[in-house]
Amino acid sequence: MKRLLAVLVFCWASLAMAQTKVGGMVLDPEGDPVAFANVLFKNSGEGTITNDDGRFYLESEARYDTLVVSFVGYARREIVLPGRVNLGMEIVLEEGEQLDEVIVYSGKQSKKDNPAIEILRKIWAKKRQNGLRLFRQYQYDEYEKIQFDLNTIDSALMASRVFRGMEFIFEDLDTSRITGKTYLPVFINEKFSRVYGDNALGQEKRDVLGNKNSGFSNNQAIIAFVQDLYAPYDIYDNYLKFFDKSFTSPLSRTGIDTYNYVLADSAFIENKWCYNIIYYPRRKNELTFKGDFWVNDTTFAIKKINLQVTRSANINWVKEIYIEQEFEVLSDSVFLLRRDYMLSDFALNKKEKSRGVYGKRTTVYDNYRFDVPKPGKFYQQELNPIDPQVMQRDDGFWETNRLEALNRQEQGIYAMLDTLKTVPRFQTFYYLASVLGSGYIEIDKWDIDLGDIYSVWGYNEAEGIRLRGGARTYFGQNDPWRLEGYMAYGFLDKKFKYGFSGKWLLDPGRRLILSGGNRRDVEQLGLNLTATTDVMGRSIASGSILTVGNNDRLTNINLSTLTLEMEPMANFRIRFGGSYRTLKSALPEAFSLDYLDPSAPGGISSQIRQFDLITTLIYTPGKRTIGYGVDRLDVNDNYSTLFLNYTLGLQGFLESDFDYRKLQFSYTQPWQLGGFGRLTTSLEAGKTFGSVPLALLNVVPGNQTFFTIFNTFPNLDFYEFVTDTYTSLHLEHNFNGRLFSRIPVLRDLNLREIVGIRGVWGELSDANRLLSSPTNIPLLAPTDQVYWEYSFGVGNIFKIFRVDFNFRGNYLDNPDARAFSITGAFGIHF
């Protein structure tokens, strides 16, 4: 009881640290909540708006004694504040008020008569990109602070058994100025950069001069996740992308069809006369914001803006998104971004009292300089990311370059987490979360990881029940080399399988990597047109529990590889290597890989030995990664991939059987189509020169599992179509609920509609047909017409499940052709 009382006293003291704090609800005369009402301290520019439920919270470092609440169609109210902290307020607005300074409109207004719309059109005409594009050259300092906090901390949580032995962490509680919830900081990352740009050359360079982490700084997966959450954005763009979703910007040219705009006020802000415009969405369940902005009356540049995602928006695991941006006036015509603040409230559901995690990013810009030319070579020189001076700056560096001081709670994070990491209970929680997230069990004393745990059990018709266990070396997040391996056992064939690989980073600057390995296993080949030589990879079809029809077209593979890879420029990789494969059917009676071989007894061989030289070019423009070891993690997934592969088969070398050449190309591109969702496209083409048997041909990837797998044809059986020349196209579009949000019955379910269409054309030469004539499966190619399928899917079922209904477009007279199938997938998506 004494401990709880002490915590409550501490919380009260924390609340009193700010000069003024207010919170509560705004209601109409009938007691219903008033959403989007203005709440501000009198004679100040500090304010907020109520959320969908009429709730608000506002705090200031200054001392105020009067609160002003207003909304279109209601009388303005001024409430005298009896103390510094006033929470749980209920403010009732009476109907009937007109502003004196401007004419106010409510509801869905005509585009011709609404003054807010006219101002918006002038913003479009004069929109700018932070003013930087008005100068030939520019440079500035950028300080970024990313912080994660546990929120909704109450006495029940603090007294729970989960935190037994860790009570000291609650000494750093604070209260959010946006939501009014008590929170506990658990992670902070600070980064100081100097940015240079040349508009004439079209070049920009960002030098990271300091980077400081606390909390889970040694977990690359968490760091990559954090960086992907906070991708850059520009409020003048038509769409703002957060969490893989495109939100319509209130400054968008399509905004007048998405938002209601109201001219609410006008005032001087830093000696500039500005208009205040409130905006809120016309419809529910769309990816929209609510809030307001101040815009200058002559330049029509934004001075201040805040954006808050509506509760009804079709987005998972995120309860709140709140953004503030402030611009400074350099001259009468130049407004530069000064401060950017974003808060995200992550929670399992959107209930008011649900607990979760705050993700907060604050970026401060200062020390702008213009028209200082730099030579072209300057922009090609990058600082060494391995330099420990960048990653381990001392306190003096941060005191000098931190453009916004840390508050008391933020300062305490570093010391608190150093202590927390020594607590056994916390170590257990973190360990379990790390295992579930990575799939690997860490054995620190041996410097290895066991896993992955998600591949332990499987089943197929050749092996029956299959068990697999693996391990990899892991000394740290930036290991210069890594060894990895696994062993598996099939209870039906009673055979052991294995795979192992190693890779070494020879030159970190040019990303020169030597890798190699060997694998002996049972595999479902032909699931990709553009095949890889990854000795550790395994397709889901080889271990799927349930399949459609007979899943017996499996191959015994013995694969050895040796590859040298380098990255001469960012996101452009070159690989050169060799592979040696031995291939034969795992179930010869059901699936034959026989081919004509005059040198073999009986003129037929059932095993292939093949040595290939492989050259691969991979270009991934826009890809961002984290880390500088031999393994790096991707930060984003919105980049395109161009892949060019040339394979040269050498007959006779190491008793290799065939002499051939194969050229393959693929291009994958995700397209964010604004408010219409995300389109994913994949184009592949290839040709084999020379005669090769079935095992070396290009199989059109079928899918006999119940899983939705992109780039496969779910209504094709394995090996139904075989080609030596092919072209395929896959299109899949996720509307992210845009259509369902307009259907009253489906609106509140937050479902997402997905459509897909895919097709492939290919041919198979007579020489290759003859070579593989002894096989016991038909050799068909989609030559007469393009084989195609289409599908309709529903995603976000219970937030984790997706189901697709797939239809076959033609070739319905093929043996055992499947005209219809249902596939599904599990996943956690925003």
C-alpha positions in Angstrom: 0.0 0.0 0.0 2.8 2.4 0.8 4.5 1.5 -2.5 1.3 2.2 -4.4 0.8 5.5 -2.5 4.3 6.6 -3.4 3.8 5.8 -7.0 0.5 7.8 -7.0 2.2 10.7 -5.4 5.0 10.5 -8.0 2.5 10.5 -10.8 0.8 13.6 -9.4 4.1 15.3 -9.2 4.8 14.4 -12.8 1.5 15.8 -13.9 2.3 19.1 -12.1 5.6 19.5 -13.9 3.9 21.1 -17.0 2.5 24.6 -16.3 -1.0 23.8 -17.6 -2.8 20.5 -18.5 -6.4 20.1 -19.5 -8.4 17.1 -20.7 -12.0 15.8 -21.0 -14.9 15.7 -23.4 -16.9 18.2 -25.5 -20.6 17.5 -25.7 -23.7 19.0 -27.4 -26.9 19.9 -25.5 -28.2 16.3 -25.9 -25.0 14.9 -24.3 -23.6 13.5 -27.6 -19.8 14.0 -28.3 -18.7 16.8 -30.6 -16.0 15.6 -32.8 -13.3 17.9 -34.3 -14.1 20.8 -32.0 -11.4 23.4 -31.5 -9.8 23.5 -28.0 -7.1 26.1 -27.3 -5.6 28.2 -24.5 -6.9 31.8 -24.8 -4.6 34.4 -26.5 -2.2 31.6 -27.7 -1.6 29.5 -30.8 -1.5 26.3 -28.7 -4.5 24.1 -29.2 -5.9 20.8 -30.4 -9.1 19.3 -31.7 -11.4 16.6 -30.2 -11.3 13.1 -31.5 -14.2 11.0 -32.9 -15.5 10.5 -29.4 -15.3 14.2 -28.5 -12.3 13.7 -26.2 -9.3 16.0 -26.0 -6.1 16.5 -24.1 -3.8 19.6 -24.2 -0.8 20.8 -22.2 1.6 23.7 -22.3 4.8 24.7 -20.6 3.2 28.2 -20.2 0.7 29.1 -17.5 -2.9 29.8 -18.8 -6.1 30.4 -16.9 -8.7 30.3 -19.7 -9.7 27.6 -22.2 -11.5 28.4 -25.4 -13.7 25.8 -27.0 -15.5 26.3 -30.4 -17.0 24.5 -33.3 -19.0 25.5 -36.4 -22.7 26.0 -35.5 -22.1 26.2 -31.7 -21.6 29.2 -29.4 -18.0 29.8 -28.4 -17.2 29.0 -24.8 -14.5 30.4 -22.5 -13.9 28.3 -19.4 -11.8 29.6 -16.5 -9.3 27.0 -15.3 -9.2 26.7 -11.5 -5.8 25.1 -11.4 -2.8 24.0 -13.4 -4.1 20.5 -14.0 -7.8 20.1 -15.0 -8.6 16.6 -16.2 -12.0 14.9 -16.6 -13.7 18.1 -17.8 -17.1 18.0 -19.5 -17.8 21.0 -21.7 -21.2 21.5 -23.2 -21.6 23.7 -26.3 -24.8 25.6 -27.0 -26.0 25.9 -30.6 -25.8 29.1 -32.7 -22.6 31.1 -33.3 -21.0 33.1 -36.1 -17.5 34.3 -36.2 -16.9 38.1 -36.6 -13.6 38.0 -38.7 -14.6 35.5 -41.4 -17.6 33.8 -42.9 -18.0 30.2 -41.7 -19.6 27.3 -43.6 -20.5 23.9 -42.2 -21.3 20.5 -43.8 -20.6 19.6 -47.4 -20.0 22.9 -49.1 -20.2 23.9 -52.7 -16.7 24.2 -54.2 -17.7 27.6 -55.7 -18.9 29.3 -52.5 -16.6 28.0 -49.8 -13.7 30.4 -49.1 -11.6 27.6 -47.6 -11.7 25.8 -51.0 -10.6 29.0 -52.7 -7.6 29.3 -50.3 -6.8 25.6 -51.0 -6.7 26.2 -54.7 -4.1 29.0 -54.2 -2.0 26.6 -52.0 -2.0 24.2 -55.0 -0.9 26.9 -57.3 2.0 28.0 -55.1 2.9 24.8 -53.3 6.6 24.4 -52.6 8.9 21.8 -51.1 10.1 23.4 -47.9 11.5 26.3 -49.9 14.7 24.4 -50.6 14.0 24.1 -54.3 14.2 27.9 -54.7 18.0 27.8 -54.3 20.7 26.4 -56.4 22.5 24.7 -53.5 21.4 24.2 -49.9 22.6 22.6 -46.7 21.2 22.2 -43.2 21.5 20.3 -39.9 19.0 17.6 -39.0 18.4 16.1 -35.6 16.1 13.1 -35.4 14.8 11.5 -32.2 12.8 8.3 -32.3 11.3 7.0 -29.1 9.1 4.1 -28.1 7.0 4.1 -24.9 4.6 1.8 -23.1 1.4 3.7 -22.6 -1.7 3.6 -20.4 0.4 2.9 -17.3 -2.0 2.6 -14.3 -1.7 1.3 -10.7 -3.1 -2.1 -11.7 -0.4 -2.5 -14.3 2.4 -1.4 -12.0 1.2 -3.8 -9.3 0.9 -6.8 -11.7 3.2 -9.8 -11.3 4.7 -9.1 -14.7 6.7 -6.2 -13.3 7.7 -7.8 -10.0 11.3 -7.0 -9.4 11.2 -4.2 -12.1 9.3 -1.6 -10.2 12.1 0.9 -10.6 11.2 1.5 -14.2 8.1 3.4 -13.2 10.3 6.2 -11.9 10.3 7.7 -15.5 6.6 8.0 -16.1 5.3 11.0 -18.1 2.0 12.1 -19.7 1.4 12.5 -23.4 0.4 16.0 -24.4 -1.6 14.5 -27.3 -3.6 11.7 -25.6 -3.3 12.5 -21.9 -2.2 8.9 -21.2 0.6 8.1 -18.8 3.5 6.4 -20.6 6.9 4.8 -19.8 9.9 5.4 -22.2 11.6 2.1 -23.2 13.6 3.0 -26.3 15.2 6.0 -27.8 17.4 6.6 -30.9 19.1 9.9 -31.7 20.7 10.8 -35.0 22.4 14.0 -36.1 23.0 14.5 -39.8 24.2 17.2 -42.1 22.4 17.3 -45.5 23.8 18.9 -48.7 21.9 19.3 -51.9 22.4 20.8 -55.4 19.2 21.4 -57.3 21.1 22.1 -60.5 22.9 18.8 -60.4 20.0 16.9 -58.9 22.2 15.6 -56.1 21.6 15.2 -52.4 24.0 13.8 -49.8 23.3 13.0 -46.1 26.2 12.6 -43.8 25.3 10.9 -40.5 27.7 12.5 -38.0 26.3 10.8 -34.9 24.0 7.9 -34.0 23.1 6.9 -30.4 20.8 4.1 -29.4 19.3 2.8 -26.2 17.1 -0.1 -25.4 17.1 -2.8 -28.1 19.9 -1.2 -30.1 21.6 -4.6 -30.7 18.5 -6.0 -32.4 18.6 -5.2 -36.1 15.1 -6.5 -36.8 13.7 -3.9 -34.3 15.8 -1.1 -35.7 14.8 -2.0 -39.3 11.2 -2.0 -38.3 11.5 1.4 -36.7 13.2 2.9 -39.7 10.5 1.5 -42.0 7.7 3.0 -39.9 9.0 6.5 -40.3 9.7 7.0 -44.0 10.0 10.6 -45.2 6.9 12.4 -46.4 5.9 15.8 -47.8 2.6 17.3 -46.7 2.2 18.9 -50.1 2.1 15.5 -51.8 -1.3 14.2 -52.8 -0.8 11.1 -50.7 1.1 10.5 -47.5 2.3 7.0 -47.0 2.4 5.5 -43.5 2.5 1.8 -42.6 2.3 0.7 -46.2 -1.0 2.7 -46.6 -1.6 5.9 -48.6 -3.5 8.6 -46.8 -5.1 11.4 -48.8 -3.3 14.6 -47.8 -5.5 17.5 -46.8 -3.5 19.7 -49.2 -4.1 17.2 -52.0 -5.8 18.2 -55.2 -8.2 15.3 -54.6 -8.8 16.6 -51.0 -12.0 18.5 -51.9 -13.6 15.2 -52.8 -12.4 13.6 -49.6 -12.6 16.3 -46.9 -14.9 19.0 -45.7 -13.0 22.4 -45.2 -14.1 25.2 -43.0 -12.4 28.7 -42.7 -12.4 29.0 -38.9 -10.2 31.9 -37.9 -7.4 34.3 -38.9 -4.6 35.8 -36.9 -1.0 37.0 -36.9 1.6 34.2 -36.4 5.2 35.6 -36.1 4.1 38.8 -37.8 2.5 36.9 -40.7 -1.3 37.1 -41.2 -2.6 33.6 -41.6 -5.9 31.8 -42.2 -6.9 28.9 -40.0 -8.7 26.1 -41.9 -10.3 23.1 -40.2 -10.7 19.9 -42.3 -12.4 16.6 -41.5 -13.4 13.6 -43.7 -16.6 13.3 -45.7 -16.8 9.5 -45.2 -15.8 7.0 -42.6 -13.5 4.0 -42.9 -11.2 5.7 -45.5 -7.6 6.5 -45.0 -8.0 10.1 -44.0 -7.0 12.7 -41.4 -8.7 15.4 -39.4 -7.2 18.5 -38.1 -6.4 22.1 -39.1 -3.7 24.2 -40.7 -2.5 27.9 -40.7 -1.6 29.3 -44.1 -0.1 32.6 -45.0 -2.5 35.1 -46.8 0.0 36.2 -49.5 2.4 33.3 -50.2 -0.2 30.7 -49.3 2.6 28.6 -47.7 1.8 26.5 -44.7 2.9 27.9 -41.4 1.5 25.2 -39.1 -0.4 22.0 -39.7 -1.6 19.1 -37.6 -3.0 15.8 -38.9 -4.7 13.1 -36.9 -5.9 9.8 -38.4 -9.5 9.2 -37.8 -10.4 6.2 -35.6 -12.6 4.6 -38.4 -9.6 4.5 -40.8 -9.0 1.0 -42.2 -5.7 0.4 -40.5 -4.7 -2.4 -38.1 -2.8 -2.3 -34.8 -2.6 1.5 -34.9 -5.1 3.5 -32.7 -3.8 7.0 -33.2 -1.5 8.8 -35.7 -0.8 12.4 -34.9 1.4 14.7 -36.9 2.6 18.3 -36.3 4.7 20.4 -38.6 6.0 23.9 -38.1 7.6 26.1 -40.6 9.9 29.2 -40.1 9.8 32.3 -42.3 13.1 32.9 -43.9 11.8 35.8 -46.0 8.5 36.9 -47.4 8.5 34.1 -49.9 10.5 31.3 -48.3 9.0 29.0 -45.6 11.4 26.3 -44.3 10.4 23.2 -42.3 11.6 23.8 -38.7 10.1 20.9 -36.7 8.3 17.7 -37.6 6.6 15.6 -34.9 4.8 12.3 -35.4 3.1 10.1 -32.8 1.7 6.6 -33.4 -0.3 4.7 -30.8 0.1 0.9 -31.5 -2.4 -1.3 -29.8 -4.2 -4.6 -30.3 -7.6 -2.8 -30.6 -8.9 0.8 -30.8 -10.7 0.8 -27.5 -10.1 3.9 -25.4 -8.5 2.2 -22.5 -6.5 -0.4 -24.4 -2.7 -0.6 -23.6 -0.1 -0.3 -26.3 3.1 1.3 -27.4 3.7 4.9 -28.5 6.1 5.4 -31.4 7.3 9.0 -31.5 9.6 10.7 -34.0 10.7 14.3 -33.6 12.9 15.9 -36.3 14.3 19.4 -35.9 16.0 21.3 -38.8 18.3 24.2 -38.3 21.4 26.1 -39.6 20.2 26.4 -43.2 22.8 27.7 -45.7 22.2 28.4 -49.3 24.2 28.9 -52.6 27.4 27.3 -51.3 28.6 25.3 -54.3 30.3 21.9 -53.9 32.1 19.9 -56.7 30.2 17.0 -58.2 32.6 14.5 -56.6 31.6 15.8 -53.2 28.2 14.1 -53.5 29.7 10.7 -54.4 31.8 10.6 -51.2 30.1 8.9 -48.2 31.2 8.7 -44.6 32.2 5.2 -43.5 29.2 3.7 -41.6 31.6 1.4 -39.7 33.5 4.3 -38.2 33.0 3.9 -34.4 33.2 7.7 -34.0 29.8 8.0 -35.7 28.2 5.3 -33.6 29.8 6.1 -30.2 29.9 9.9 -29.9 30.5 11.2 -26.4 28.1 13.4 -24.3 29.9 16.5 -25.4 29.0 15.9 -29.0 25.3 15.5 -28.2 25.2 18.5 -25.9 26.5 20.6 -28.8 24.5 19.1 -31.7 21.3 18.1 -30.1 18.9 20.6 -31.6 16.2 19.9 -29.1 17.0 19.0 -25.5 15.9 15.8 -23.9 13.4 16.0 -21.2 13.9 14.4 -17.8 12.2 11.2 -18.7 14.1 10.8 -22.0 17.4 11.4 -20.2 16.6 8.6 -17.8 16.0 6.0 -20.5 19.7 5.2 -21.0 20.4 4.6 -17.3 17.1 2.8 -16.7 17.6 0.3 -19.6 21.1 -0.5 -18.6 19.7 -1.6 -15.2 16.7 -3.3 -16.7 18.9 -5.6 -18.9 20.3 -7.1 -15.7 16.9 -8.2 -14.4 16.2 -11.9 -15.1 12.5 -11.5 -15.6 13.0 -8.8 -18.3 15.7 -11.0 -19.9 13.1 -13.8 -20.2 10.5 -11.6 -21.7 12.9 -10.2 -24.2 14.2 -13.6 -25.1 10.8 -15.1 -25.8 9.8 -12.1 -28.0 13.1 -12.3 -29.9 12.5 -16.1 -30.6 9.0 -15.5 -31.9 10.1 -12.6 -34.0 13.2 -14.1 -35.6 12.4 -17.8 -35.5 15.8 -18.6 -33.9 16.7 -19.6 -30.3 19.8 -17.7 -29.2 22.5 -19.7 -27.3 24.8 -16.9 -26.3 27.5 -19.0 -24.6 28.1 -20.9 -27.9 27.5 -17.9 -30.2 25.0 -19.8 -32.2 21.2 -19.6 -33.0 19.1 -22.7 -33.2 16.3 -22.7 -35.8 14.4 -21.7 -37.6 11.7 -23.1 -35.3 9.0 -22.7 -38.0 10.5 -25.4 -40.2 10.8 -28.1 -37.6 7.8 -30.2 -38.8 6.6 -31.0 -42.3 5.0 -33.7 -44.5 5.2 -34.9 -48.1 4.5 -38.1 -49.9 8.1 -39.1 -50.4 9.3 -38.6 -46.8 6.1 -38.8 -44.8 6.4 -37.0 -41.5 9.6 -34.9 -41.7 11.5 -33.3 -38.8 14.2 -30.7 -39.3 16.6 -28.9 -37.0 19.2 -26.2 -37.8 21.7 -23.7 -36.4 23.7 -20.7 -37.5 26.7 -18.8 -36.0 25.8 -15.4 -34.5 28.4 -13.3 -32.7 26.8 -10.0 -33.3 24.5 -8.0 -35.6 27.3 -7.2 -38.0 29.2 -10.5 -38.3 31.7 -10.5 -41.1 31.1 -14.2 -41.7 28.4 -16.7 -41.0 28.0 -20.5 -41.1 24.6 -22.1 -41.3 23.3 -25.7 -41.5 20.4 -28.1 -40.9 19.6 -31.8 -40.7 16.3 -33.4 -41.5 14.8 -36.9 -41.2 11.9 -38.5 -43.1 10.0 -41.2 -41.3 8.7 -42.8 -44.5 11.9 -43.0 -46.5 14.0 -43.4 -43.3 16.7 -41.1 -44.7 18.7 -38.2 -43.3 19.0 -35.0 -45.3 21.2 -32.0 -44.7 22.3 -28.6 -45.9 25.1 -26.3 -44.9 26.5 -23.0 -46.2 29.1 -20.4 -45.3 29.6 -16.8 -46.4 32.5 -14.3 -45.8 32.5 -10.6 -46.3 35.9 -10.0 -47.8 35.6 -6.2 -48.5 32.9 -4.2 -46.6 33.3 -1.2 -48.9 32.5 -2.9 -52.1 30.4 -5.6 -50.4 32.6 -8.4 -51.7 31.2 -11.7 -50.4 32.4 -15.2 -51.0 29.8 -17.9 -50.3 29.3 -21.6 -50.9 27.5 -24.7 -49.6 26.0 -28.1 -50.2 22.5 -29.5 -49.8 21.1 -33.1 -50.1 17.4 -33.1 -49.7 13.9 -33.8 -51.2 12.5 -30.8 -53.0 9.5 -29.6 -55.0 11.3 -28.0 -58.0 9.5 -25.9 -60.5 7.9 -23.4 -58.1 9.8 -20.5 -59.7 10.4 -19.7 -63.3 13.6 -17.8 -62.4 15.3 -20.4 -60.2 17.8 -19.7 -57.5 20.8 -21.8 -56.2 20.2 -21.1 -52.5 21.3 -24.2 -50.7 19.4 -23.3 -47.6 16.1 -22.5 -49.2 13.1 -24.7 -49.2 9.6 -24.3 -50.8 6.4 -24.6 -48.7 5.2 -27.2 -51.2 7.8 -29.7 -50.1 6.5 -29.7 -46.6 2.9 -28.8 -46.9 0.5 -30.7 -44.7 -2.5 -30.7 -47.0 -2.4 -30.5 -50.8 -4.8 -30.7 -53.7 -4.4 -34.0 -55.7 -1.2 -36.0 -55.6 1.9 -34.1 -54.4 4.3 -36.7 -55.6 6.4 -34.9 -58.3 9.3 -34.5 -55.9 13.1 -34.5 -56.7 16.1 -35.8 -54.8 18.7 -33.0 -55.2 22.4 -32.8 -54.4 23.4 -29.2 -54.9 26.8 -27.6 -54.4 27.5 -24.0 -55.1 30.4 -21.4 -54.9 29.6 -17.7 -55.6 31.4 -14.4 -55.5 29.2 -11.3 -55.1 30.1 -7.6 -55.1 28.2 -4.3 -55.0 30.1 -1.8 -57.1 27.4 0.8 -56.6 24.5 1.2 -54.2 21.7 -1.4 -54.8 23.5 -2.9 -57.8 24.9 -6.4 -57.2 26.9 -8.7 -59.5 27.2 -12.4 -58.8 29.4 -14.9 -60.5 29.7 -18.5 -59.5 29.2 -22.2 -60.3 26.9 -24.9 -59.2 27.0 -28.7 -59.5 23.7 -30.6 -59.3 22.6 -34.2 -59.2 18.9 -34.7 -59.8 16.7 -37.7 -59.8 13.1 -38.4 -58.9 12.2 -39.1 -55.3 9.2 -41.2 -56.4 10.1 -42.8 -59.8 6.9 -44.8 -60.2 4.7 -41.7 -60.0 7.1 -39.1 -61.4 9.8 -39.9 -63.9 12.8 -37.7 -64.8 14.0 -40.2 -67.5 15.5 -38.9 -70.7 17.1 -40.4 -73.8 20.8 -41.1 -73.3 22.6 -43.3 -76.0 25.5 -43.9 -73.7 23.4 -45.4 -70.9 22.4 -49.0 -70.6 19.0 -49.4 -72.4 19.5 -45.9 -73.9 17.7 -44.2 -71.0 19.0 -42.3 -67.9 17.1 -41.3 -64.8 19.7 -39.2 -63.2 21.2 -35.8 -64.2 24.6 -34.5 -63.3 25.1 -30.9 -64.3 27.7 -28.2 -63.8 26.7 -24.6 -64.6 28.5 -21.3 -64.6 26.0 -18.5 -63.5 26.3 -14.8 -63.9 23.6 -12.6 -62.2 22.9 -8.9 -62.2 20.4 -7.6 -59.5 19.3 -3.9 -59.4 17.0 -2.8 -56.6 16.6 1.0 -56.8 15.2 2.6 -53.7 16.0 -0.3 -51.5 17.2 0.6 -47.9 19.1 -1.7 -45.7 20.5 -1.7 -42.2 23.8 -3.1 -40.9 27.2 -3.6 -42.6 28.0 -7.2 -41.9 27.7 -10.2 -44.2 23.9 -10.3 -43.6 21.9 -7.1 -43.8 18.2 -6.5 -43.2 15.9 -4.8 -45.6 14.2 -1.7 -44.1 11.5 -1.2 -46.7 9.6 -3.3 -49.3 8.5 -0.6 -51.8 11.4 -0.9 -54.1 11.5 -2.5 -57.6 13.8 -5.5 -58.5 15.4 -6.0 -61.9 17.0 -9.5 -62.2 19.1 -10.7 -65.2 20.5 -14.2 -65.1 22.8 -16.0 -67.6 23.5 -19.7 -67.1 26.1 -21.7 -69.1 26.0 -25.5 -68.9 29.4 -27.1 -69.5 29.1 -30.7 -70.8 31.9 -33.0 -69.7 33.3 -30.9 -66.9 33.0 -32.9 -63.7 31.1 -35.4 -65.9 28.4 -32.9 -66.5 25.7 -34.2 -68.9 24.5 -31.2 -71.0 25.8 -28.2 -72.9 23.3 -25.3 -73.0 22.7 -21.6 -72.3 19.8 -20.0 -70.5 18.9 -16.3 -70.3 16.3 -15.2 -67.8 14.9 -11.8 -66.8 12.4 -10.6 -64.2 11.1 -7.3 -63.1 9.0 -6.9 -59.9 7.5 -3.5 -59.0 5.0 -2.5 -56.3 3.0 0.6 -57.2 1.3 2.7 -54.5 -1.7 4.1 -56.4 -2.7 6.8 -53.9 -6.1 6.2 -52.3 -6.8 3.3 -54.7 -4.4 0.9 -52.9 -1.3 -1.0 -53.8 -0.6 -2.8 -57.1 2.1 -5.5 -57.3 3.4 -6.5 -60.8 5.8 -9.2 -61.8 7.1 -9.7 -65.3 9.3 -12.7 -66.2 10.8 -13.9 -69.5 13.4 -16.5 -70.4 14.8 -18.8 -73.1 16.9 -22.0 -73.1 19.3 -22.5 -76.0 20.2 -26.1 -76.5 18.5 -29.5 -75.8 18.0 -30.3 -72.1 15.7 -32.8 -70.3 12.7 -32.1 -68.1 14.7 -31.5 -64.9 16.5 -28.5 -66.5 13.6 -27.0 -68.3 11.4 -24.1 -67.1 8.3 -25.4 -65.3 5.3 -22.9 -65.1 4.9 -22.7 -61.3 1.7 -24.4 -60.2 0.4 -24.5 -56.7 -1.3 -27.5 -55.2 -1.1 -26.2 -51.6 -3.9 -24.3 -49.8 -1.6 -21.3 -49.4 -1.7 -18.1 -51.5 1.7 -17.8 -53.0 2.4 -14.8 -55.3 4.0 -15.6 -58.7 2.4 -19.0 -58.9 -0.7 -20.3 -60.6 -3.0 -21.8 -58.0 -5.2 -23.7 -60.5 -2.2 -25.4 -62.1 -0.8 -28.7 -60.9 3.0 -29.1 -60.5 4.6 -29.7 -63.9 1.3 -29.2 -65.8 3.1 -26.8 -68.2 6.8 -27.2 -69.1 8.6 -24.7 -71.4 12.0 -23.7 -72.8 10.8 -20.3 -73.8 8.4 -18.3 -71.7 6.9 -15.0 -70.8 4.6 -14.5 -67.7 2.9 -11.5 -66.1 1.3 -11.4 -62.6 -0.9 -8.4 -61.4 -2.3 -8.2 -57.9 -4.1 -5.2 -56.6 -5.1 -4.6 -52.9 -7.7 -1.8 -52.7 -7.2 -1.6 -48.9 -10.9 -1.5 -48.2 -11.7 1.4 -50.5 -14.7 -0.4 -52.0 -16.0 -2.2 -48.9 -15.9 1.1 -47.0 -18.8 2.3 -49.1 -21.0 -0.7 -48.4 -23.0 -0.1 -45.1 -23.1 -3.8 -44.1 -19.4 -4.4 -44.6 -18.1 -0.9 -43.6 -17.4 -1.7 -40.0 -15.6 -5.0 -40.6 -12.6 -3.2 -42.2 -12.2 -5.9 -44.8 -9.9 -5.4 -47.8 -10.7 -6.4 -51.4 -7.9 -8.0 -53.5 -8.1 -8.8 -57.2 -5.5 -10.6 -59.3 -5.0 -11.6 -62.9 -2.0 -13.7 -64.2 -1.0 -15.2 -67.5 1.8 -17.1 -69.1 2.8 -18.0 -72.6 5.5 -20.5 -73.5 6.7 -23.1 -76.0 8.6 -26.3 -75.9 10.8 -27.4 -78.9 10.5 -30.7 -80.6 14.0 -31.6 -79.7 13.3 -31.1 -76.0 10.1 -33.1 -76.2 11.9 -36.0 -77.8 14.8 -35.9 -75.3 12.3 -36.2 -72.4 9.9 -38.6 -74.1 10.6 -41.5 -71.7 9.1 -39.5 -68.8 5.6 -40.6 -67.5 4.0 -37.1 -67.4 2.6 -35.2 -70.4 4.9 -32.4 -71.7 2.5 -29.5 -72.5 3.3 -25.8 -73.1 0.8 -22.9 -73.3 1.7 -22.2 -76.9 -1.7 -22.0 -78.7 -2.9 -19.3 -76.4 -1.9 -17.5 -73.2 -2.9 -19.5 -70.1 -4.5 -17.2 -67.7 -6.3 -17.1 -64.3 -8.1 -14.5 -62.3 -8.9 -14.2 -58.6 -11.0 -12.3 -56.0 -9.8 -12.2 -52.5 -10.9 -10.8 -49.1 -8.2 -9.8 -46.7 -8.0 -8.5 -43.1 -10.4 -11.2 -41.8 -10.0 -11.0 -38.0 -7.0 -8.8 -38.9 -4.8 -11.8 -39.8 -6.4 -13.9 -42.4 -6.9 -13.7 -46.2 -8.9 -15.9 -48.5 -8.7 -16.0 -52.3 -11.1 -17.5 -54.8 -9.2 -18.5 -57.9 -10.7 -19.2 -61.4 -9.1 -20.8 -64.4 -9.5 -18.9 -67.6 -8.8 -21.6 -70.2 -7.1 -25.0 -71.0 -10.0 -26.6 -69.1 -9.7 -29.7 -71.2 -6.2 -30.6 -69.8 -6.1 -33.8 -67.8 -7.5 -33.3 -64.3 -7.7 -29.5 -64.9 -8.9 -27.6 -61.9 -11.3 -24.8 -62.8 -11.6 -23.4 -59.3 -9.6 -23.3 -56.1 -9.6 -21.6 -52.7 -6.3 -20.5 -51.1 -5.5 -18.5 -48.0 -2.7 -16.9 -46.1 -2.0 -15.7 -42.5 -0.1 -12.5 -41.9 0.1 -9.5 -39.7 -0.3 -6.3 -41.7 -1.1 -2.7 -40.9 
